[in-house]
Amino acid sequence: MSDINATELVGRYLAAWNETDATARRALIAEVFDEQAGYTDPLADVRGHDALDATIGAVQGQFPGLVFSLAGPVDAHHDIARFTWNLGPEGEQPLVVGFDVAVIGEDGRITDVHGFLDKVPSGV
């Protein structure tokens, strides 16, 4: 996978995390994630479109009005991409910073995400 394709895929991935319309979010999830895709971070370990949708909805409920943004370049080789993201008010300092590693399947969709939280507000 080229860095350009990986950057586009990561952009769609973050768009799914930002989409608050349930129907549109489900469409993005189907576009970006394999049907059995997994997502694991220190607070979640889920698999499949329904569980991904529920996880994204829960994060949006916990951090209403905040947006995910790419915090730097996407680094990709073979079938993996790594990137840092921010979560915060648009155009302001992030409240949460994370680092994800995405595994990309042959069809160009994500099969697994391994997430790390580098900065998290206390009480989360």
C-alpha positions as CSV (number, residue, x, y, z in Angstrom):
1,M,0.0,0.0,0.0
2,S,1.4,3.4,-0.9
3,D,1.5,6.3,1.5
4,I,-1.0,8.2,-0.7
5,N,-3.6,5.4,-0.5
6,A,-3.0,4.9,3.2
7,T,-3.4,8.6,3.8
8,E,-6.7,8.5,1.9
9,L,-7.9,5.5,3.9
10,V,-6.9,7.0,7.2
11,G,-8.8,10.2,6.2
12,R,-11.9,8.1,5.6
13,Y,-11.3,6.2,8.9
14,L,-11.2,9.5,10.8
15,A,-14.3,10.7,8.9
16,A,-16.1,7.6,10.3
17,W,-15.1,8.5,13.8
18,N,-16.4,12.1,13.2
19,E,-19.7,11.2,11.5
20,T,-22.6,11.8,13.9
21,D,-25.4,10.8,11.5
22,A,-25.9,7.1,12.2
23,T,-26.8,6.1,8.6
24,A,-23.9,8.0,7.1
25,R,-21.5,6.6,9.8
26,R,-22.6,3.0,9.0
27,A,-21.9,3.6,5.3
28,L,-18.4,4.9,6.1
29,I,-17.8,1.9,8.4
30,A,-18.8,-0.5,5.6
31,E,-16.5,1.4,3.1
32,V,-13.5,1.6,5.5
33,F,-13.6,-1.6,7.5
34,D,-13.8,-5.3,6.5
35,E,-17.0,-7.0,7.9
36,Q,-15.0,-8.7,10.6
37,A,-12.6,-5.9,11.4
38,G,-11.3,-5.5,14.9
39,Y,-10.5,-2.5,16.9
40,T,-8.5,-2.7,20.1
41,D,-7.3,0.1,22.4
42,P,-6.9,0.3,26.2
43,L,-10.6,1.0,26.6
44,A,-12.2,-1.2,23.9
45,D,-11.8,-4.5,22.2
46,V,-14.5,-5.0,19.5
47,R,-15.0,-6.8,16.2
48,G,-17.5,-6.3,13.4
49,H,-19.4,-3.4,11.9
50,D,-22.1,-3.3,14.7
51,A,-19.5,-3.2,17.5
52,L,-17.4,-0.6,15.7
53,D,-20.5,1.6,15.2
54,A,-21.5,1.2,18.9
55,T,-17.9,2.0,20.0
56,I,-17.7,5.1,17.8
57,G,-21.2,6.2,19.0
58,A,-20.1,5.8,22.6
59,V,-16.9,7.9,22.1
60,Q,-19.0,10.6,20.5
61,G,-21.3,10.5,23.5
62,Q,-18.4,10.8,25.8
63,F,-16.8,13.7,23.9
64,P,-19.7,15.5,22.3
65,G,-18.7,18.2,19.7
66,L,-15.1,17.1,19.6
67,V,-13.4,16.1,16.3
68,F,-10.7,13.6,15.3
69,S,-7.9,15.0,13.1
70,L,-4.7,13.6,11.7
71,A,-1.8,14.9,13.8
72,G,1.0,14.2,11.3
73,P,1.9,12.1,8.2
74,V,0.7,8.5,7.7
75,D,3.6,6.1,7.6
76,A,2.7,2.9,5.6
77,H,4.4,-0.2,4.2
78,H,3.2,-3.5,3.1
79,D,-0.3,-3.9,4.6
80,I,0.1,-1.6,7.6
81,A,-0.2,2.1,8.4
82,R,0.6,4.0,11.5
83,F,-0.6,7.5,12.4
84,T,-1.1,9.9,15.3
85,W,-4.5,11.5,15.7
86,N,-5.9,14.3,17.9
87,L,-9.4,14.6,19.5
88,G,-10.5,18.1,20.5
89,P,-12.5,21.2,19.6
90,E,-11.9,22.0,15.9
91,G,-8.9,24.2,15.5
92,E,-7.9,24.1,19.2
93,Q,-5.5,22.0,21.4
94,P,-6.5,18.4,21.6
95,L,-7.9,16.9,24.8
96,V,-6.9,13.4,23.7
97,V,-3.9,12.2,21.5
98,G,-3.6,8.7,20.2
99,F,-1.6,6.5,17.9
100,D,-3.1,3.8,15.8
101,V,-1.7,1.0,13.7
102,A,-4.1,-0.2,11.0
103,V,-3.8,-3.5,9.1
104,I,-5.2,-3.3,5.6
105,G,-6.7,-6.2,3.8
106,E,-6.3,-7.2,0.1
107,D,-9.5,-5.3,-0.8
108,G,-8.1,-2.1,0.7
109,R,-10.3,-2.0,3.8
110,I,-9.0,-2.1,7.3
111,T,-9.0,-5.6,9.0
112,D,-7.6,-4.5,12.4
113,V,-6.7,-1.4,14.3
114,H,-4.4,-1.5,17.3
115,G,-4.8,1.8,19.2
116,F,-2.8,3.5,21.9
117,L,-3.8,6.5,24.0
118,D,-0.9,8.9,24.5
119,K,-2.8,11.7,26.2
120,V,-6.1,11.2,28.0
121,P,-7.9,13.6,30.4
122,S,-8.1,12.3,33.9
123,G,-11.4,10.5,34.8
124,V,-11.7,8.8,31.4
